[in-house]
Amino acid sequence: MKGVFKKISQVTAALRVEGIGKDRKVSAGAGGSYAFRGIDDVYCHLSRALVSAGLVIIPKVISNDLSIIERDGGKVSRHVVLHVEFTLIDTDDGSEFTGSGYGEALDTSDKAFGKAASYAYKSFCFQAFCIPTEGDNDTENSNHAAGVPKPKEKQKITDERFIKALGAISGGSFTVLQLRTQFELSAEQEEQLRHTLGA
Protein backbone atom coordinates (compact mmCIF):
# COMPACT_ATOMS: atom_id res chain seq x y z
CA MET A 1 0.00 0.00 0.00
CA LYS A 2 1.33 3.48 -0.87
CA GLY A 3 2.38 5.48 2.15
CA VAL A 4 0.91 8.64 0.67
CA PHE A 5 -2.63 7.44 1.44
CA LYS A 6 -1.71 6.85 5.07
CA LYS A 7 -0.27 10.36 5.23
CA ILE A 8 -3.46 11.84 3.72
CA SER A 9 -5.42 10.04 6.43
CA GLN A 10 -3.10 11.45 9.11
CA VAL A 11 -3.63 15.02 7.88
CA THR A 12 -7.40 14.44 7.77
CA ALA A 13 -7.33 13.18 11.37
CA ALA A 14 -5.28 16.18 12.52
CA LEU A 15 -7.68 18.71 10.96
CA ARG A 16 -11.01 17.11 11.80
CA VAL A 17 -11.09 18.28 15.42
CA GLU A 18 -10.85 22.04 14.85
CA GLY A 19 -11.71 22.38 11.17
CA ILE A 20 -11.18 25.71 9.43
CA GLY A 21 -14.10 28.04 9.96
CA LYS A 22 -15.08 31.24 8.16
CA ASP A 23 -13.79 33.56 10.85
CA ARG A 24 -13.08 36.61 8.70
CA LYS A 25 -15.56 39.13 7.31
CA VAL A 26 -15.37 41.51 4.39
CA SER A 27 -17.70 44.31 3.36
CA ALA A 28 -19.89 43.67 0.32
CA GLY A 29 -20.98 47.31 0.08
CA ALA A 30 -23.87 49.34 1.52
CA GLY A 31 -23.35 47.98 5.03
CA GLY A 32 -23.52 44.33 3.98
CA SER A 33 -20.80 41.78 4.64
CA TYR A 34 -20.02 38.11 4.21
CA ALA A 35 -17.85 35.65 6.12
CA PHE A 36 -14.92 33.89 4.50
CA ARG A 37 -11.75 31.93 5.25
CA GLY A 38 -8.59 33.33 3.72
CA ILE A 39 -5.77 31.39 2.11
CA ASP A 40 -3.59 32.37 5.10
CA ASP A 41 -6.02 30.56 7.41
CA VAL A 42 -5.73 27.42 5.29
CA TYR A 43 -1.92 27.63 5.16
CA CYS A 44 -1.70 28.15 8.92
CA HIS A 45 -3.83 25.12 9.81
CA LEU A 46 -2.65 22.85 7.02
CA SER A 47 1.10 23.48 7.22
CA ARG A 48 1.38 22.07 10.74
CA ALA A 49 -0.52 18.92 9.78
CA LEU A 50 1.49 18.43 6.57
CA VAL A 51 4.85 18.78 8.31
CA SER A 52 3.79 16.46 11.13
CA ALA A 53 2.63 13.78 8.67
CA GLY A 54 5.57 14.17 6.27
CA LEU A 55 3.50 15.17 3.25
CA VAL A 56 4.10 17.86 0.63
CA ILE A 57 1.80 19.38 -2.01
CA ILE A 58 3.17 20.41 -5.42
CA PRO A 59 0.84 22.45 -7.73
CA LYS A 60 0.90 22.50 -11.53
CA VAL A 61 -1.37 24.68 -13.67
CA ILE A 62 -3.03 22.54 -16.34
CA SER A 63 -5.04 25.25 -18.05
CA ASN A 64 -6.03 28.87 -17.58
CA ASP A 65 -8.77 30.90 -19.17
CA LEU A 66 -8.49 34.70 -19.09
CA SER A 67 -11.31 37.02 -20.15
CA ILE A 68 -11.06 40.81 -20.23
CA ILE A 69 -14.33 42.46 -19.27
CA GLU A 70 -14.84 46.10 -20.23
CA ARG A 71 -16.48 48.26 -17.59
CA ASP A 72 -17.94 51.76 -17.55
CA GLY A 73 -15.39 54.54 -17.88
CA GLY A 74 -13.01 52.47 -19.98
CA LYS A 75 -11.82 50.37 -17.05
CA VAL A 76 -11.43 46.60 -17.35
CA SER A 77 -11.72 43.57 -15.08
CA ARG A 78 -9.85 40.31 -15.53
CA HIS A 79 -11.86 37.10 -15.13
CA VAL A 80 -9.67 34.02 -14.66
CA VAL A 81 -10.51 30.31 -14.41
CA LEU A 82 -7.67 27.96 -13.52
CA HIS A 83 -7.45 24.17 -13.59
CA VAL A 84 -4.62 23.19 -11.24
CA GLU A 85 -3.20 19.72 -10.67
CA PHE A 86 -1.91 18.96 -7.16
CA THR A 87 0.53 16.13 -6.41
CA LEU A 88 0.72 14.86 -2.82
CA ILE A 89 4.09 13.28 -2.07
CA ASP A 90 5.04 11.10 0.91
CA THR A 91 8.45 12.37 2.06
CA ASP A 92 9.33 8.94 3.50
CA ASP A 93 8.74 6.55 0.60
CA GLY A 94 8.26 8.99 -2.32
CA SER A 95 4.82 7.62 -3.21
CA GLU A 96 2.47 10.08 -4.90
CA PHE A 97 -1.18 10.84 -5.46
CA THR A 98 -2.43 13.47 -7.91
CA GLY A 99 -5.76 15.28 -7.89
CA SER A 100 -7.00 18.58 -9.25
CA GLY A 101 -8.91 21.70 -8.29
CA TYR A 102 -10.47 24.69 -10.04
CA GLY A 103 -10.29 28.34 -9.12
CA GLU A 104 -12.21 31.35 -10.44
CA ALA A 105 -11.59 35.03 -9.75
CA LEU A 106 -12.46 38.49 -11.02
CA ASP A 107 -10.13 41.42 -10.34
CA THR A 108 -9.73 44.98 -11.57
CA SER A 109 -5.94 44.91 -11.21
CA ASP A 110 -3.26 42.20 -11.39
CA LYS A 111 -4.49 39.78 -8.73
CA ALA A 112 -6.99 37.61 -10.63
CA PHE A 113 -4.55 34.75 -11.22
CA GLY A 114 -3.35 34.79 -7.61
CA LYS A 115 -6.92 34.75 -6.29
CA ALA A 116 -7.90 31.90 -8.63
CA ALA A 117 -4.81 29.88 -7.67
CA SER A 118 -5.55 30.39 -3.97
CA TYR A 119 -9.14 29.22 -4.41
CA ALA A 120 -8.04 26.16 -6.41
CA TYR A 121 -5.65 25.22 -3.60
CA LYS A 122 -8.30 25.72 -0.91
CA SER A 123 -10.89 23.77 -2.87
CA PHE A 124 -8.55 20.84 -3.49
CA CYS A 125 -7.35 20.65 0.12
CA PHE A 126 -10.85 20.83 1.62
CA GLN A 127 -11.92 17.91 -0.55
CA ALA A 128 -8.71 15.82 -0.41
CA PHE A 129 -8.44 16.04 3.38
CA CYS A 130 -12.19 16.26 4.06
CA ILE A 131 -11.62 19.35 6.21
CA PRO A 132 -14.70 20.31 8.24
CA THR A 133 -15.56 23.99 8.30
CA GLU A 134 -16.20 24.13 12.05
CA GLY A 135 -14.71 20.91 13.46
CA ASP A 136 -16.41 17.77 14.70
CA ASN A 137 -17.56 19.44 17.93
CA ASP A 138 -20.08 21.61 16.08
CA THR A 139 -23.31 20.43 17.73
CA GLU A 140 -25.55 23.13 16.29
CA ASN A 141 -25.40 21.81 12.72
CA SER A 142 -25.21 18.11 13.57
CA ASN A 143 -27.86 15.44 13.33
CA HIS A 144 -26.95 13.26 16.33
CA ALA A 145 -29.24 10.43 15.27
CA ALA A 146 -27.55 10.04 11.90
CA GLY A 147 -24.23 11.70 12.75
CA VAL A 148 -24.43 13.83 9.62
CA PRO A 149 -24.30 17.64 9.33
CA LYS A 150 -27.48 19.36 8.22
CA PRO A 151 -27.10 20.96 4.80
CA LYS A 152 -27.38 24.74 4.82
CA GLU A 153 -30.12 26.03 2.55
CA LYS A 154 -29.33 28.76 0.05
CA GLN A 155 -31.12 32.06 0.54
CA LYS A 156 -32.96 33.81 -2.27
CA ILE A 157 -31.27 37.11 -3.01
CA THR A 158 -33.24 40.32 -3.50
CA ASP A 159 -32.69 42.31 -6.69
CA GLU A 160 -31.19 45.19 -4.68
CA ARG A 161 -28.70 42.94 -2.93
CA PHE A 162 -27.95 41.17 -6.21
CA ILE A 163 -26.99 44.49 -7.84
CA LYS A 164 -24.68 45.24 -4.90
CA ALA A 165 -23.13 41.76 -5.27
CA LEU A 166 -22.48 42.45 -8.97
CA GLY A 167 -20.67 45.63 -7.97
CA ALA A 168 -18.57 43.71 -5.44
CA ILE A 169 -17.71 41.11 -8.11
CA SER A 170 -16.66 43.84 -10.55
CA GLY A 171 -14.58 45.41 -7.78
CA GLY A 172 -12.80 42.15 -7.06
CA SER A 173 -13.99 41.77 -3.43
CA PHE A 174 -16.52 39.00 -4.20
CA THR A 175 -16.53 36.09 -6.65
CA VAL A 176 -19.16 34.47 -8.82
CA LEU A 177 -18.59 31.17 -7.03
CA GLN A 178 -19.25 32.78 -3.65
CA LEU A 179 -22.44 34.35 -5.00
CA ARG A 180 -23.78 31.07 -6.38
CA THR A 181 -22.72 29.13 -3.27
CA GLN A 182 -24.48 31.45 -0.84
CA PHE A 183 -27.60 32.41 -2.80
CA GLU A 184 -30.25 30.85 -5.02
CA LEU A 185 -30.41 32.95 -8.17
CA SER A 186 -33.46 33.38 -10.36
CA ALA A 187 -33.28 32.77 -14.12
CA GLU A 188 -33.31 36.54 -14.69
CA GLN A 189 -30.45 37.06 -12.23
CA GLU A 190 -28.41 34.29 -13.86
CA GLU A 191 -28.92 35.96 -17.23
CA GLN A 192 -27.88 39.33 -15.83
CA LEU A 193 -24.79 37.72 -14.27
CA ARG A 194 -23.79 36.17 -17.61
CA HIS A 195 -24.27 39.54 -19.30
CA THR A 196 -22.12 41.27 -16.68
CA LEU A 197 -19.32 38.75 -17.21
CA GLY A 198 -19.58 39.16 -20.95
CA ALA A 199 -20.39 35.45 -21.38
Buried (B, 14 or more C-beta within 10 A) or exposed (E): EEBBEBBBEBBBEBBBEBBBBEEEEEEBBEEEEBEBBBBEBBBEBBEEBBEEBBBBBEBEBEEBEEBEBEEEEEEEBBBBBBBBBBBBBBBEEEBEBEBBBBBBBBBBEEBBBBBBBBBBBBBBBBEBBBBBBBBEEEEEEBEEEEEEBEEEEEEEBEEEBBBBBBBBBBBBBBBBBBBEEBBEBEEEBEEBBEEBBEE
